[in-house]
Amino acid sequence: MQDTRVELRKQIMDWCDDPDSKCIYWLNGMAGTGKSTISRTIARELAEKKRLAASFFFTRGKKDVSHSGLFFTTIAAQLAISLPVLRASMSDAIDNNPHIFKQGPREQWNQLILNPLKNAPTQSIQLVVVIDALDECDSMQDIQLILQLLAEAKDLATARIKIFLTSRPEIPIFDGFRQLSGEAYQDFILHNIPLDTVNADISTFFQRKLSPLKVKHGLGTPWPDEQIIEQLVERAAGLFIYAATTLRFIQDGIDGPEEPLSLVLGATKSSSSLATEHLDGIYTTLLQHSVLGRRGYQECAERFRQVVGSIVVMFNTIPARNLAQLLQIPPKMVSSTLDSFRSVINVPKDESQSVRLFHLSFRDFLLDSQRCSDSRFQIDEKERHTILFRKCMSHISQLQENICDLWGPGVLITEIPDATIQKGIPPHVQYACRYWLGHWRLGNPVDEDIKTIRQFLAQHFLHWLEGLSLIGEISNGAHMIIALEEILPVSCNAHYFIQRIVLT
């Protein structure tokens, strides 16, 4: 928002412009302090100035951006667009090593990025790579390796690249930076900004966002008055995610903004000074208002755990209608449940787009029994993974030969219209094909689940591989086969069965 974070944004842009500044700028702060919003803002400003080299926004639990597998290849692809002089070197690297995309981060960094940058002509302009939420990469070892490799950019003498990076202040990342030379990076602790400065920004946010509600609902003047704004700012305790969630909660009031506003202001204020407890307070208020204030609240609470609990632990996002198909419940049940939680869940108007959490702090809250003290809303992560595994198995056990009704053998994937694949293998079945094993590994499987897997392998193994190939996930299938051999009991004869199928 204009006129907010003014000093910090200026400091970051000054770092971008200064040819003598450190190679890496690490912006760290606890959950809800606005790191990703700043990243998007900086990336947008750099793009407008033709200064953005590349960007990668890690997101926990979201397919290809929750791990480092495609990190360096994605950065390389974007660099080839923003710095065309690198293309020849990158092309040569791929010609010399066609399997580079399957190799480790170090090989990809050296061959696709670092060496082409070393050999590039001198660049008068310094470009910036923006990396957001590094802490949401699922491997701590990969995080530290990424930091180590990125720091090597400081020694580039020609085409200089800088890295703007954000994360939570987690110990593995601190350790990773400690291992770097002090010449490689500078850091800024977001939650150490004076509270008065942060509160002024949050006050501006509330004033500008609440004022239109006064006009829309014909409320008297002044509304909201200065005292209300001050109370809201005080309760935010420096957390922008609290302010954003509170605003959505107030905006979603069925009979106007006054009732939800009074609920927020009337909620018991935490005696603790920890900002996280203030955020937990707004989440608890939202849940109690959306569920416990309704008739049949026990059924609503169960639907919440079923629908929202699934979204919280799923490996990737899917549209609401496909979520209903995956869970094998009526679409209306999913839509009515999600409607009650639009303050914390982004439900797009376009039904073809995926539903997702606004902020991972809500996920953290629901999965932590110490923070989510009301057992009616706690999500048992292992139990939910087990349920999703069984739902996935029920769908992939319906796979059959030539499921997309193709016109002949040997058809190239590029010749098959996407609509044909989507019709034969809809999104919820695609999800089940990709992630059934992941849910099984993170759940609480019983012997009956092992029998289900054995039966599936015996009857639908080739159908599953066909489905994976059609949706472009056959390489992931290979990894899943290796994992199956390692984790299934010998009694399943998995090794013999899979080896026989693969060899034939």
C-alpha positions in Angstrom: 0.0 0.0 0.0 1.3 3.4 -0.9 2.8 5.4 2.0 3.6 2.3 4.0 7.0 0.6 4.6 8.5 3.7 3.0 11.8 3.8 4.8 12.4 0.0 4.4 11.6 0.0 0.7 14.0 2.9 0.2 16.7 1.1 2.1 16.3 -2.1 0.0 16.3 -0.1 -3.3 19.4 1.8 -2.2 21.1 -1.6 -1.7 20.0 -2.7 -5.2 21.5 0.5 -6.7 24.7 0.6 -4.7 27.5 -1.1 -6.7 29.5 -1.6 -3.5 26.8 -3.2 -1.4 26.8 -6.8 -0.3 25.8 -9.6 -2.7 22.9 -10.9 -0.6 20.3 -8.9 1.3 18.6 -11.2 3.9 15.3 -9.8 5.2 14.2 -12.0 8.1 11.2 -11.8 10.4 8.7 -14.0 12.2 5.5 -15.2 10.7 3.0 -12.4 9.8 5.4 -9.5 9.7 4.9 -8.9 6.0 8.0 -10.5 4.3 6.2 -11.9 1.3 4.3 -8.7 0.7 7.6 -6.8 0.7 9.1 -9.4 -1.7 6.3 -9.0 -4.2 6.5 -5.2 -3.9 10.3 -5.2 -4.5 10.0 -7.7 -7.4 7.3 -5.5 -9.0 9.4 -2.3 -8.7 12.5 -4.1 -10.0 10.5 -5.5 -13.0 9.2 -2.0 -13.8 12.8 -0.8 -13.9 14.0 -3.8 -16.0 16.1 -4.8 -13.0 14.5 -8.1 -12.0 16.7 -11.0 -13.1 14.5 -13.8 -11.7 12.3 -14.7 -8.8 11.3 -17.8 -6.9 8.7 -17.8 -4.1 8.9 -21.0 -2.0 5.5 -22.2 -0.6 5.3 -25.0 1.9 3.0 -27.8 0.7 2.6 -26.5 -2.9 4.0 -29.0 -5.4 7.1 -27.7 -7.2 7.7 -24.6 -5.0 8.0 -26.5 -1.7 11.4 -28.0 -2.5 14.6 -27.2 -4.3 14.3 -29.6 -7.2 13.4 -27.0 -9.8 14.9 -24.0 -8.0 18.1 -23.4 -10.0 16.6 -24.5 -13.4 13.8 -22.0 -12.8 16.3 -19.2 -12.0 18.4 -20.2 -15.1 15.4 -20.1 -17.4 14.4 -16.6 -16.2 18.0 -15.4 -16.4 18.1 -16.5 -20.0 15.2 -14.1 -20.6 16.4 -11.1 -18.6 20.1 -11.5 -19.8 20.0 -12.8 -23.4 23.9 -12.7 -23.5 23.8 -15.8 -21.2 21.8 -18.0 -23.7 24.7 -19.3 -25.7 26.7 -20.4 -22.7 23.6 -22.0 -21.2 22.8 -23.8 -24.4 26.4 -25.1 -24.6 26.1 -26.4 -21.1 22.9 -28.3 -21.9 24.4 -29.7 -25.1 27.5 -30.9 -23.2 25.4 -32.4 -20.4 21.8 -33.2 -21.5 21.0 -34.7 -18.1 21.8 -31.5 -16.2 18.1 -31.1 -15.2 18.3 -34.4 -13.3 21.5 -33.6 -11.5 22.0 -31.9 -8.1 21.9 -28.2 -7.2 25.6 -27.7 -7.3 26.0 -29.0 -10.8 23.0 -27.0 -12.0 24.2 -23.8 -10.3 27.7 -24.1 -11.7 26.9 -25.1 -15.3 23.6 -23.2 -15.9 24.2 -20.0 -13.9 27.6 -19.3 -12.4 29.8 -20.2 -15.4 27.6 -18.4 -17.9 27.7 -15.3 -15.7 31.5 -15.6 -15.4 31.8 -15.7 -19.2 29.3 -12.9 -19.9 30.3 -9.5 -21.2 30.5 -6.7 -18.7 27.1 -5.4 -17.6 26.7 -1.8 -16.5 23.4 -2.6 -14.8 23.1 -4.8 -11.7 20.1 -7.2 -11.8 18.5 -8.7 -8.7 17.2 -12.2 -8.0 14.3 -12.2 -5.5 13.8 -15.3 -3.4 11.0 -15.4 -0.9 10.3 -17.7 2.1 13.4 -19.9 1.9 12.4 -21.4 5.2 9.5 -23.1 3.4 11.8 -25.2 1.3 11.3 -28.7 2.8 14.9 -29.7 3.2 17.2 -28.0 5.7 20.3 -29.4 4.0 19.1 -27.9 0.6 18.5 -24.6 2.3 22.1 -24.4 3.6 23.5 -25.5 0.2 21.4 -22.9 -1.6 22.9 -20.2 0.6 26.4 -21.5 0.1 26.0 -21.5 -3.7 24.3 -18.1 -3.9 27.1 -16.5 -1.9 29.5 -17.4 -4.7 27.9 -14.7 -6.8 29.9 -12.1 -4.8 33.0 -13.0 -6.7 31.6 -12.3 -10.2 33.6 -9.7 -12.0 31.4 -9.1 -15.1 27.7 -9.6 -15.0 26.9 -9.0 -11.4 23.9 -10.5 -9.8 22.5 -9.6 -6.4 20.1 -11.7 -4.3 17.2 -10.3 -2.2 16.1 -13.1 0.1 13.5 -13.5 2.9 12.8 -16.1 5.5 11.7 -16.7 9.0 14.7 -16.5 11.5 15.0 -20.3 11.8 18.1 -21.9 13.2 19.2 -23.8 10.0 19.1 -20.6 8.1 21.0 -18.7 10.8 23.6 -21.5 10.7 23.8 -21.3 6.9 24.5 -17.6 7.1 27.1 -18.0 9.9 29.1 -20.2 7.5 29.3 -17.4 4.9 31.8 -14.6 4.8 30.6 -11.3 6.3 31.4 -9.8 2.9 28.7 -11.9 1.2 25.6 -10.6 2.9 23.8 -8.0 5.0 20.7 -8.7 7.0 17.7 -6.8 8.3 15.5 -8.1 11.1 12.0 -7.1 10.1 10.4 -7.5 13.6 13.1 -5.1 15.1 11.6 -2.1 13.3 10.4 0.3 16.0 6.8 -0.6 16.9 5.7 3.0 16.5 6.7 2.9 12.8 4.9 -0.4 12.2 1.8 0.8 14.1 1.7 3.9 11.9 1.6 1.7 8.8 -1.1 -0.6 10.3 -3.1 2.4 11.3 -3.0 3.7 7.7 -4.1 0.3 6.5 -7.1 0.1 8.8 -8.2 3.7 8.0 -8.1 3.3 4.3 -9.7 -0.1 4.2 -12.5 0.5 6.7 -13.6 3.8 5.4 -15.3 2.4 2.2 -17.4 0.1 4.5 -18.8 3.2 6.1 -20.1 4.4 2.8 -21.2 1.0 1.6 -23.3 0.3 4.7 -24.4 3.9 5.4 -22.8 4.0 8.8 -22.6 7.3 10.8 -19.6 9.6 11.1 -17.1 9.1 12.5 -16.8 5.4 11.8 -14.4 4.0 12.6 -13.4 6.6 15.2 -9.8 7.1 16.3 -10.3 5.0 19.4 -11.4 2.0 17.4 -8.4 2.3 15.1 -6.1 2.6 18.1 -7.6 -0.6 19.6 -7.2 -2.5 16.4 -3.6 -1.4 16.0 -2.8 -2.3 19.5 -4.3 -5.8 19.1 -2.3 -6.3 15.9 0.9 -6.1 18.0 3.0 -5.4 14.9 1.7 -8.3 12.8 0.4 -7.3 9.4 -1.2 -10.7 9.0 -3.4 -9.9 12.0 -4.5 -6.7 10.4 -5.2 -8.3 7.1 -7.1 -11.2 8.7 -9.1 -8.9 10.9 -10.1 -6.7 8.0 -11.4 -9.7 6.0 -13.3 -10.9 9.0 -14.9 -7.5 9.4 -15.7 -7.2 5.7 -17.3 -10.7 5.6 -20.0 -9.7 8.2 -23.3 -10.9 6.9 -25.3 -8.0 8.4 -22.5 -5.4 8.0 -19.1 -4.7 9.7 -20.3 -3.7 13.1 -21.0 -7.1 14.7 -17.6 -8.7 13.6 -15.8 -5.6 14.7 -17.4 -5.7 18.1 -16.4 -9.4 18.3 -12.8 -8.6 17.6 -12.7 -5.7 20.1 -14.5 -7.7 22.7 -12.3 -10.8 22.5 -10.2 -11.5 25.6 -6.9 -9.8 25.1 -3.9 -12.0 25.7 -2.0 -11.2 28.8 1.2 -12.2 27.0 3.2 -9.8 25.0 4.0 -12.3 22.3 2.6 -11.2 19.0 1.8 -14.8 18.0 -0.7 -15.1 20.8 -2.5 -12.0 19.5 -2.7 -13.7 16.1 -4.0 -16.9 17.7 -6.6 -14.9 19.4 -8.1 -13.6 16.1 -8.0 -17.1 14.6 -9.9 -18.4 17.7 -12.4 -15.6 17.5 -13.0 -16.3 13.8 -13.4 -20.0 14.3 -15.8 -19.6 17.2 -17.9 -17.1 15.3 -18.0 -19.1 12.1 -18.7 -22.5 13.7 -19.9 -22.3 17.2 -22.4 -19.4 16.5 -24.4 -21.6 14.2 -27.0 -24.3 14.6 -25.6 -27.8 14.4 -22.2 -26.5 15.4 -20.9 -30.0 16.0 -21.6 -30.9 12.4 -20.0 -27.6 11.3 -16.9 -28.4 13.3 -16.7 -31.8 11.8 -17.0 -30.3 8.3 -14.3 -27.8 9.2 -11.9 -30.6 10.1 -12.8 -32.5 7.0 -12.6 -29.7 4.5 -10.2 -27.2 5.9 -8.2 -29.9 7.6 -7.6 -31.5 4.2 -6.5 -28.2 2.6 -4.1 -27.6 5.5 -2.1 -30.9 4.9 -2.5 -31.4 1.1 0.7 -31.3 -1.0 -0.9 -29.1 -3.6 -3.9 -26.9 -4.1 -6.9 -27.8 -6.3 -10.2 -26.1 -7.1 -13.1 -26.4 -4.6 -15.2 -28.7 -6.9 -12.3 -31.1 -7.3 -11.6 -31.0 -3.6 -15.2 -32.2 -3.1 -14.6 -35.0 -5.6 -11.3 -36.0 -3.9 -13.0 -36.2 -0.5 -16.1 -37.8 -2.0 -18.6 -35.3 -0.4 -21.2 -33.0 -2.0 -19.7 -29.9 -3.6 -22.3 -27.8 -1.7 -20.8 -29.1 1.6 -17.4 -27.8 0.5 -18.6 -24.5 -0.8 -20.7 -23.7 2.3 -17.8 -24.7 4.6 -15.4 -22.5 2.7 -17.8 -19.6 2.7 -17.6 -19.4 6.4 -13.8 -19.1 6.4 -13.0 -16.6 3.6 -11.1 -14.5 6.2 -8.4 -17.1 6.2 -8.9 -19.1 3.0 -8.7 -17.6 -0.5 -11.7 -18.9 -2.4 -11.5 -17.5 -6.0 -14.6 -16.5 -7.9 -13.4 -18.5 -10.8 -14.3 -22.0 -9.9 -11.4 -23.4 -12.1 -8.8 -21.8 -9.8 -7.5 -23.4 -6.6 -8.5 -22.6 -3.1 -5.6 -21.9 -0.7 -4.7 -20.5 2.7 -4.0 -16.8 2.8 -1.1 -17.3 5.2 0.7 -20.4 6.5 0.4 -19.1 10.1 -3.2 -20.4 10.1 -1.9 -23.9 9.1 0.7 -23.7 11.9 -2.0 -22.6 14.4 -4.4 -25.5 13.5 -1.7 -28.2 13.7 -0.3 -27.0 17.0 -2.4 -28.2 20.0 -0.6 -25.8 22.3 -1.7 -22.8 20.1 -5.1 -24.1 19.1 -6.4 -24.8 22.5 -10.0 -25.6 21.4 -9.9 -29.3 20.6 -12.9 -28.9 18.3 -10.7 -27.1 15.8 -7.4 -29.0 16.2 -6.3 -30.8 13.1 -4.6 -34.2 13.7 -2.1 -34.2 10.9 -1.4 -37.9 10.8 -5.1 -38.8 10.9 -5.8 -36.4 8.0 -3.0 -37.8 5.9 -4.3 -41.3 6.5 -7.8 -40.3 5.4 -6.4 -38.5 2.3 -4.3 -41.6 1.4 -7.5 -43.8 1.5 -9.4 -41.3 -0.6 -6.6 -41.2 -3.2 -6.5 -45.0 -3.3 -10.2 -45.2 -4.0 -9.7 -42.9 -7.0 -6.6 -44.4 -8.6 -8.1 -47.9 -8.1 -10.6 -46.8 -10.8 -7.9 -46.2 -13.4 -8.0 -48.3 -16.5 -6.1 -49.0 -19.7 -6.3 -46.1 -22.3 -8.3 -44.0 -19.8 -8.1 -41.0 -22.2 -9.5 -43.0 -25.1 -6.6 -42.2 -27.4 -6.8 -43.0 -31.1 -3.8 -45.3 -31.3 -0.6 -46.6 -29.7 2.5 -44.5 -29.8 0.7 -41.1 -29.6 3.0 -38.3 -28.6 2.0 -36.4 -25.5 2.4 -33.1 -27.5 -0.3 -34.4 -29.9 -2.9 -34.9 -27.1 -5.2 -31.9 -26.4 -5.1 -30.8 -22.8 -8.9 -31.0 -22.7 -8.7 -34.7 -23.5 -6.4 -35.4 -20.6 -8.4 -33.2 -18.2 -11.6 -35.2 -19.2 -10.0 -38.6 -18.8 -7.9 -37.7 -15.7 -9.6 -34.8 -13.9 -7.7 -32.7 -11.3 -8.7 -34.7 -8.3 -7.5 -38.0 -9.9 -4.3 -36.3 -11.0 -3.7 -35.3 -7.4 -4.4 -38.8 -6.2 -1.9 -40.2 -8.8 0.8 -37.8 -7.6 0.5 -37.8 -3.9 -1.1 -41.1 -2.6 2.2 -42.4 -1.4 3.2 -39.1 0.3 0.0 -39.2 2.3 0.6 -42.8 3.2 4.1 -42.1 4.5 3.0 -39.2 6.7 -0.1 -40.9 8.1 -0.8 -43.7 10.5 -1.2 -46.7 8.1 -2.5 -50.0 9.3 -2.1 -53.5 7.9 -5.3 -53.1 5.9 -3.7 -50.2 4.1 -0.7 -52.3 3.1 -3.2 -54.9 1.6 -4.8 -52.1 -0.3 -1.5 -51.0 -1.8 -0.6 -54.6 -2.7 -4.0 -55.1 -4.5 -3.5 -51.8 -6.3 -0.1 -52.7 -7.6 -1.4 -56.1 -8.7 -4.3 -54.7 -10.7 -3.5 -51.1 -11.6 0.2 -50.5 -11.6 0.5 -50.1 -15.4 -2.7 -48.0 -15.5 -1.2 -45.7 -12.9 2.1 -45.4 -14.9 0.0 -44.5 -18.0 -1.9 -41.9 -16.0 1.4 -40.4 -14.7 2.8 -40.2 -18.2 -0.2 -38.4 -19.6 0.0 -35.7 -16.9 3.7 -35.3 -17.3 4.7 -36.9 -13.9 6.4 -40.1 -15.0 9.7 -39.0 -13.4 8.0 -38.6 -10.0 6.5 -42.1 -10.5 10.0 -43.5 -10.8 10.9 -41.9 -7.5 7.7 -43.3 -5.9 8.6 -46.8 -7.2 12.0 -46.6 -5.5 10.3 -45.4 -2.3 7.9 -48.3 -2.5 10.7 -50.8 -2.7 12.3 -49.3 0.4 9.2 -49.0 2.6 6.9 -51.8 1.8 7.2 -55.0 3.9 9.0 -57.9 2.3 5.7 -59.9 2.5 4.3 -57.7 -0.2 6.9 -59.0 -2.7 7.0 -55.4 -3.9 10.6 -55.6 -5.2 10.0 -58.7 -7.3 6.7 -57.5 -8.6 7.8 -54.0 -9.5 11.1 -55.2 -11.0 9.2 -57.7 -13.2 6.8 -55.1 -14.4 9.6 -52.5 -15.2 11.8 -55.0 -17.0 8.9 -56.3 -19.2 
